[in-house]
Amino acid sequence: MSIRRIESGPRMSQAVVHNGIAYLAGQVGAPGESVATQTTAVLAQIDRLLAEAGSDKSRILTATIWLADMADFAEMNSVWDVWVDKDSPPARATGEAKLATPDYRVEIIITAVCQ
């Protein structure tokens, strides 16, 4: 079975497609921006990577969302709720974690079926 890597670098790929499933790396927005701005940027990156993998947000199986501070949950959800496919919402978990730099406030990891 083939494995296709998307936007690969020496450390990681932004997405890996295997056996009809796209696994996206954790996506982050511009450091230092608001949670809403970072979430908007992350979701745009997810849309782009899913398209390259042959998928879209209606085919997302799972979403794992890490927030640097759970106090930002409502702000992140205000952007997520506009973006998410209302007819096909994924299974989702949201938690608080120390991210790679304090300037990152949200990171989203996606698994989706390819078409």
Stockholm file with secondary structure:
# STOCKHOLM 1.0

chainA/1-115         MSIRRIESGPRMSQAVVHNGIAYLAGQVGAPGESVATQTTAVLAQIDRLLAEAGSDKSRILTATIWLADMADFAEMNSVWDVWVDKDSPPARATGEAKLATPDYRVEIIITAVCQ
#=GR chainA/1-115 SS CCEEEEEECSSCEEEEEETTEEEECCEECCTTSCHHHHHHHHHHHHHHHHHHHTCCGGGEEEEEEEESCGGGHHHHHHHHHHHSCTTSCCEEEEEECCCSSTTCCEEEEEEEECC
#=GC SS_cons         CCEEEEEECSSCEEEEEETTEEEECCEECCTTSCHHHHHHHHHHHHHHHHHHHTCCGGGEEEEEEEESCGGGHHHHHHHHHHHSCTTSCCEEEEEECCCSSTTCCEEEEEEEECC
//
